[in-house]
Amino acid sequence: MDAINSTRAQQAKDEANIRHVVAQMEAHWNDGDGHAFADLFTADAHFVTIAGQHVNGRKAIAEGHQQIFDTIYKNSQNTAMSTGVRFVRADVALAYVHWHLRFWQENGWSDRQAMSTLVLVKQTEPVEWQITSFHNTPIVTP
């Protein structure tokens, strides 16, 4: 296999692994597991919430998500409707994820959508992709 085909094959494998990270985010959200959700992030990750709050570190991400999973988003379901991936370098990628969230609000089910931008880095020990930055933006219908 020549170098170009080898690079393409590795990039396809990396893209599949990044899509798997997004699928794990969805699963851990739907399980209401803040710690498993946060394990997808680097220890020093940055997270900007849907409300614009800036959270630093895996521990804070875990605690914040567990709090919302136990309260306002209890039994909610979040679905990654589409994911786009763009490589910045062989070990840095951007993922754009369109989410659909269904949650109970007062007297009925409510639906919201958001677009998230993830910066992922490829770790070497163990070899895996982790989120180092996450920015969440609500999709507002005019």
Residue frames relative to the residue before (quaternion, step in Angstrom):
aa qw qx qy qz dx dy dz
M 1.0000 0.0000 0.0000 0.0000 0.00 0.00 0.00
D 0.3870 -0.7266 0.5125 0.2442 3.58 -0.85 0.90
A 0.7245 -0.4709 0.2949 0.4080 3.56 -1.30 0.33
I 0.6497 0.5200 -0.3272 0.4478 3.61 0.94 -0.81
N 0.6855 0.4657 -0.2889 0.4794 3.58 0.88 -0.90
S 0.6145 0.5400 -0.3397 0.4640 3.58 1.08 -0.69
T 0.6523 0.5056 -0.3026 0.4767 3.59 0.98 -0.86
R 0.6573 0.5055 -0.3084 0.4662 3.59 0.95 -0.85
A 0.6464 0.5131 -0.3211 0.4645 3.57 0.99 -0.82
Q 0.6604 0.4928 -0.3134 0.4720 3.59 0.94 -0.82
Q 0.6480 0.5144 -0.3205 0.4612 3.58 0.98 -0.83
A 0.6337 0.5156 -0.3360 0.4688 3.61 1.00 -0.74
K 0.6391 0.5094 -0.3191 0.4798 3.60 1.02 -0.79
D 0.6611 0.5017 -0.3060 0.4664 3.58 0.94 -0.88
E 0.6408 0.5154 -0.3339 0.4608 3.60 0.96 -0.79
A 0.6356 0.5148 -0.3292 0.4718 3.60 0.99 -0.77
N 0.6540 0.5064 -0.3118 0.4676 3.60 1.00 -0.77
I 0.6333 0.5110 -0.3279 0.4800 3.60 1.05 -0.72
R 0.6429 0.5050 -0.3224 0.4772 3.58 0.96 -0.80
H 0.6124 0.5368 -0.3388 0.4713 3.58 1.13 -0.63
V 0.6035 0.5398 -0.3528 0.4690 3.62 1.04 -0.72
V 0.6538 0.4990 -0.3124 0.4753 3.60 0.94 -0.89
A 0.6457 0.5104 -0.3232 0.4670 3.60 0.96 -0.81
Q 0.6382 0.5067 -0.3255 0.4796 3.60 1.06 -0.70
M 0.5959 0.5480 -0.3660 0.4590 3.61 1.03 -0.72
E 0.6563 0.5142 -0.3010 0.4629 3.55 0.89 -0.98
A 0.6824 0.4965 -0.2922 0.4500 3.60 0.82 -0.97
H 0.6889 0.4744 -0.2926 0.4634 3.60 0.86 -0.90
W 0.5915 0.5357 -0.3643 0.4801 3.60 1.10 -0.64
N 0.7174 0.4688 -0.2595 0.4453 3.55 0.74 -1.08
D 0.6424 0.4831 -0.3135 0.5056 3.59 1.25 -0.41
G 0.3957 -0.7305 0.4679 0.3014 3.61 1.25 -0.28
D 0.4765 0.6826 -0.4136 0.3687 3.58 1.15 0.65
G 0.2480 -0.8204 0.5024 0.1141 3.56 -0.02 1.33
H 0.6672 0.5054 -0.3151 0.4473 3.58 0.99 -0.73
A 0.6485 0.4837 -0.3214 0.4922 3.61 0.96 -0.78
F 0.6004 0.5538 -0.3450 0.4625 3.59 1.06 -0.77
A 0.7184 0.4578 -0.2505 0.4599 3.59 0.81 -1.01
D 0.5695 0.6057 -0.3843 0.4013 3.61 1.13 -0.48
L 0.5908 0.5732 -0.3592 0.4397 3.60 1.25 -0.28
F 0.6566 0.5082 -0.2772 0.4835 3.57 1.35 -0.24
T 0.5417 -0.5617 0.4964 0.3803 3.56 -1.26 0.39
A 0.6601 -0.5274 0.3585 0.3970 3.58 -1.21 0.49
D 0.7701 0.3360 -0.1677 0.5157 3.60 1.08 -0.75
A 0.2512 0.8197 -0.4850 0.1724 3.59 1.23 0.46
H 0.2795 -0.7055 0.6245 0.1847 3.52 -1.35 0.48
F 0.0675 -0.7924 0.6061 -0.0167 3.55 -1.02 0.91
V 0.1161 -0.7627 0.6334 0.0597 3.58 -0.80 1.03
T 0.3510 -0.7756 0.4958 0.1714 3.55 -0.57 1.22
I 0.7004 -0.4493 0.3634 0.4190 3.51 -1.38 0.15
A 0.6936 0.4473 -0.2585 0.5021 3.59 1.22 -0.55
G 0.5890 -0.6191 0.3521 0.3819 3.59 1.27 0.12
Q 0.4549 0.6662 -0.4669 0.3621 3.59 1.23 0.24
H 0.2886 -0.7515 0.5744 0.1484 3.56 -1.04 0.87
V 0.0758 -0.8008 0.5938 -0.0212 3.56 -0.58 1.24
N 0.1701 -0.7975 0.5741 0.0742 3.58 -0.94 0.92
G 0.8337 0.2717 -0.2058 0.4346 3.54 -0.99 0.90
R 0.6171 -0.5870 0.4012 0.3373 3.52 -1.16 0.80
K 0.6405 0.5389 -0.3319 0.4349 3.60 0.94 -0.86
A 0.6808 0.4723 -0.2861 0.4813 3.61 0.90 -0.90
I 0.6157 0.5302 -0.3446 0.4702 3.59 1.06 -0.71
A 0.6537 0.5149 -0.3091 0.4604 3.60 0.94 -0.89
E 0.6924 0.4829 -0.2816 0.4561 3.58 0.81 -1.01
G 0.6696 0.5054 -0.3018 0.4529 3.57 0.91 -0.88
H 0.6867 0.4671 -0.2936 0.4735 3.56 0.93 -0.83
Q 0.6273 0.5188 -0.3620 0.4543 3.59 0.96 -0.71
Q 0.6213 0.5470 -0.3401 0.4463 3.59 1.03 -0.76
I 0.7104 0.4271 -0.2826 0.4827 3.64 0.85 -0.83
F 0.6131 0.5395 -0.3536 0.4561 3.61 1.13 -0.58
D 0.6927 0.4633 -0.2658 0.4846 3.57 1.15 -0.61
T 0.7591 0.3324 -0.1754 0.5315 3.60 1.23 -0.33
I 0.8696 0.1528 -0.0914 0.4606 3.59 -0.47 -1.19
Y 0.7722 0.2955 -0.1778 0.5336 3.61 1.09 -0.60
K 0.2398 0.7761 -0.5404 0.2192 3.57 1.14 0.60
N 0.8471 0.0722 -0.1140 0.5140 3.57 -0.90 1.04
S 0.3786 0.7174 -0.5012 0.3014 3.60 1.16 0.45
Q 0.2374 -0.7393 0.6108 0.1550 3.53 -1.32 0.35
N 0.0933 -0.7862 0.6108 0.0068 3.54 -0.79 1.10
T 0.0835 -0.8107 0.5794 -0.0012 3.56 -0.81 1.04
A 0.3216 -0.7079 0.5970 0.1977 3.55 -0.91 0.98
M 0.2207 -0.8211 0.5170 0.0989 3.57 -0.29 1.28
S 0.7861 -0.0817 0.0431 0.6111 3.59 1.11 -0.58
T 0.1014 -0.7773 0.6198 0.0374 3.51 -1.19 0.66
G 0.0937 -0.7639 0.6367 0.0477 3.53 -0.95 0.98
V 0.1420 -0.7922 0.5907 0.0575 3.57 -1.00 0.81
R 0.0096 0.7695 -0.6382 0.0221 3.56 -1.05 0.88
F 0.3012 -0.7616 0.5501 0.1635 3.54 -0.81 1.02
V 0.3062 -0.7279 0.5921 0.1609 3.53 -0.95 1.01
R 0.7359 -0.0631 0.0689 0.6706 3.52 1.14 -0.90
A 0.7112 -0.4348 0.3103 0.4570 3.58 -1.23 0.05
D 0.7820 0.3105 -0.1582 0.5168 3.60 1.13 -0.61
V 0.6971 0.3623 -0.2629 0.5600 3.61 1.26 0.30
A 0.0535 0.8039 -0.5884 0.0678 3.58 -0.83 0.99
L 0.2997 -0.6927 0.6234 0.2041 3.50 -1.34 0.48
A 0.0653 -0.7599 0.6442 0.0575 3.54 -1.10 0.72
Y 0.1661 -0.7542 0.6306 0.0770 3.53 -1.03 0.90
V 0.0319 -0.8270 0.5596 -0.0441 3.56 -0.54 1.19
H 0.2287 -0.7410 0.6218 0.1096 3.54 -0.92 1.04
W 0.1214 -0.8261 0.5502 0.0044 3.56 -0.54 1.26
H 0.1358 -0.7285 0.6618 0.1134 3.52 -1.29 0.54
L 0.0959 -0.8042 0.5865 0.0003 3.57 -0.65 1.19
R 0.0779 -0.7617 0.6429 0.0216 3.53 -0.97 0.98
F 0.1365 0.7936 -0.5755 0.1428 3.57 -0.71 1.12
W 0.5342 -0.6187 0.4796 0.3190 3.52 -1.29 0.50
Q 0.0327 0.7921 -0.6066 0.0595 3.57 -0.82 1.00
E 0.8369 -0.1109 -0.0047 0.5360 3.53 -0.52 1.29
N 0.8417 -0.1799 0.1421 0.4888 3.63 -0.27 -1.17
G 0.8161 0.1590 -0.1077 0.5450 3.58 1.10 0.36
W 0.6397 -0.5188 0.4072 0.3948 3.50 -1.35 0.14
S 0.1457 -0.7729 0.6152 0.0547 3.53 -1.07 0.82
D 0.1906 -0.7760 0.5940 0.0934 3.54 -1.10 0.74
R 0.0049 0.7773 -0.6284 0.0311 3.55 -1.00 0.90
Q 0.1890 -0.7556 0.6128 0.1334 3.51 -1.28 0.45
A 0.0452 -0.7847 0.6182 0.0038 3.52 -1.19 0.63
M 0.2453 -0.7115 0.6325 0.1831 3.52 -1.34 0.39
S 0.1103 -0.8010 0.5876 0.0308 3.55 -0.81 1.04
T 0.1973 -0.7294 0.6414 0.1329 3.50 -1.21 0.68
L 0.0959 -0.7918 0.6032 0.0099 3.55 -0.76 1.11
V 0.1645 -0.7140 0.6679 0.1307 3.54 -1.13 0.74
L 0.0722 -0.8094 0.5828 -0.0028 3.55 -0.67 1.14
V 0.1590 -0.7664 0.6167 0.0846 3.54 -1.13 0.73
K 0.3919 -0.7062 0.5446 0.2262 3.51 -1.11 0.79
Q 0.2552 -0.7716 0.5716 0.1131 3.53 -0.58 1.23
T 0.3953 -0.7354 0.4986 0.2328 3.59 -1.15 0.54
E 0.7944 0.1745 -0.0893 0.5749 3.61 1.08 -0.58
P 0.4451 -0.4513 -0.6922 0.3450 1.68 -0.23 2.42
V 0.6018 -0.5469 0.4184 0.4046 3.57 -1.23 0.31
E 0.3548 0.6975 -0.5568 0.2787 3.55 -0.56 1.21
W 0.4497 -0.6500 0.5389 0.2913 3.53 -1.28 0.40
Q 0.0183 -0.7808 0.6245 -0.0025 3.55 -1.03 0.87
I 0.4804 -0.6475 0.5136 0.2936 3.54 -1.21 0.60
T 0.1328 -0.7989 0.5821 0.0728 3.57 -0.83 0.98
S 0.7808 0.0662 -0.0588 0.6185 3.57 1.28 -0.31
F 0.0266 -0.7863 0.6158 -0.0423 3.55 -1.02 0.92
H 0.0089 -0.7819 0.6229 -0.0210 3.55 -0.86 0.99
N 0.1676 -0.8042 0.5692 0.0349 3.55 -0.73 1.16
T 0.0325 -0.8019 0.5962 -0.0213 3.58 -0.83 0.99
P 0.3849 -0.7176 0.5200 0.2579 3.61 -0.74 0.95
I 0.3292 -0.6874 0.6061 0.2276 3.55 -1.19 0.63
V 0.1052 -0.8070 0.5811 0.0077 3.54 -0.53 1.21
T 0.2834 -0.7530 0.5744 0.1510 3.54 -0.78 1.09
P 0.4133 -0.7351 0.4735 0.2542 3.61 -0.64 1.06
